[in-house]
Amino acid sequence: MFDEQTELESLREIYYLTNGASGSWRKLLAFGVSLEQQLKRKLLWIWPTAVDLENYNHFLAKHNIQRILSIGCGSGLLEWLMAAAAGEHKISMHGLEVDRNWWQSKYSVRSFIPLNYVEDAANPSQLDSGFLSNCCNDSPPCAMLFCYFNNRRAFLDYLRIYRGKWLILIGPKPAVGIHTDPNPIQPQLPTDVWILRERLDWTDRNVVAFYEKIA
Ligand SMILES: C[S@@+](CC[C@H](N)C(=O)[O-])C[C@H]1O[C@@H](n2cnc3c(N)ncnc32)[C@H](O)[C@@H]1O
């Protein structure tokens, strides 16, 4: 039975396991298995396995990707797991969200990574000249990440002002029946600019796709 007390205790444990040194990410994954679906969704859309995270980080290390900007990161718990599991290949992780009021309210869960807010920029070009381009030009290599994002127009805006060369899209496999835009397998990117370099299946429901900009 899911109740407020159970949720509070689970959150307390998650805050404990994500506090300080990264040694507890495996314990957090194991703990995640026991969580109620409702709380899981509040925290993140996908609980990867340790092998999923290892394969993902192997790709980042191979291409020396050192910084990630996650757009629409929500709580950032998935991103925290990715960075904690990265081991020696250190990843600097930042998030961008809408609705500061919600994420700083008492009803929301804590942010697990440094969070920036879209509304701090008066328009997309300010994001361009400020946070987004500082965080994601290409030295050292960085990636812009969208996980279960569902806003085509905003996605295209971010893509237009992004200066880095890696794009990571995470979302559902088509048969799962969940709509995201972009979809990782059919993102409708300009094909002469973006090439699919790797596709990882995370469980039988989710796909992680890595695209590289070649122009
Ligand atoms: C389905 S949730 C996914 C959250 C998280 N990435 C995850 O996998 O758990 C989509 C997120 O995108 C955010 N979002 C929607 N439009 C956005 C925009 N224009 N810029 C940044 N974030 C946005 C929403 O606030 C929401 O947290």
The ligand as a MOL file (V3000), in Angstrom:
LIG
                    3D

  0  0  0     0  0            999 V3000
M  V30 BEGIN CTAB
M  V30 COUNTS 27 29 0 0 0
M  V30 BEGIN ATOM
M  V30 1 C 8.3960 13.2400 -19.1740 0
M  V30 2 S 9.3590 14.3520 -18.2450 0 CHG=1
M  V30 3 C 10.9170 13.5000 -18.2460 0
M  V30 4 C 11.7680 13.8970 -17.0730 0
M  V30 5 C 13.1470 13.2280 -17.0000 0
M  V30 6 N 13.9370 13.5100 -18.1540 0
M  V30 7 C 13.0410 11.7350 -16.8010 0
M  V30 8 O 13.4280 10.9670 -17.6860 0
M  V30 9 O 12.5840 11.3110 -15.7120 0 CHG=-1
M  V30 10 C 9.6570 15.7140 -19.3700 0
M  V30 11 C 10.3160 16.9080 -18.7090 0
M  V30 12 O 10.5720 17.9140 -19.6780 0
M  V30 13 C 10.3960 19.1880 -19.0610 0
M  V30 14 N 10.2090 20.1900 -20.1400 0
M  V30 15 C 9.1220 20.3670 -20.9210 0
M  V30 16 N 9.3220 21.3890 -21.7840 0
M  V30 17 C 10.5740 21.8730 -21.5380 0
M  V30 18 C 11.3710 22.9090 -22.1010 0
M  V30 19 N 10.9180 23.6800 -23.0690 0
M  V30 20 N 12.6190 23.1010 -21.6210 0
M  V30 21 C 13.1010 22.3140 -20.6140 0
M  V30 22 N 12.3850 21.3220 -20.0490 0
M  V30 23 C 11.1500 21.1040 -20.4960 0
M  V30 24 C 9.1990 18.9820 -18.1590 0
M  V30 25 O 9.1360 19.9550 -17.1440 0
M  V30 26 C 9.4530 17.5760 -17.6250 0
M  V30 27 O 10.1770 17.5940 -16.4070 0
M  V30 END ATOM
M  V30 BEGIN BOND
M  V30 1 1 1 2
M  V30 2 1 2 3
M  V30 3 1 2 10
M  V30 4 1 3 4
M  V30 5 1 4 5
M  V30 6 1 5 6
M  V30 7 1 5 7
M  V30 8 2 7 8
M  V30 9 1 7 9
M  V30 10 1 10 11
M  V30 11 1 11 12
M  V30 12 1 11 26
M  V30 13 1 12 13
M  V30 14 1 13 14
M  V30 15 1 13 24
M  V30 16 1 14 15
M  V30 17 1 14 23
M  V30 18 2 15 16
M  V30 19 1 16 17
M  V30 20 1 17 18
M  V30 21 2 17 23
M  V30 22 1 18 19
M  V30 23 2 18 20
M  V30 24 1 20 21
M  V30 25 2 21 22
M  V30 26 1 22 23
M  V30 27 1 24 25
M  V30 28 1 24 26
M  V30 29 1 26 27
M  V30 END BOND
M  V30 END CTAB
M  END
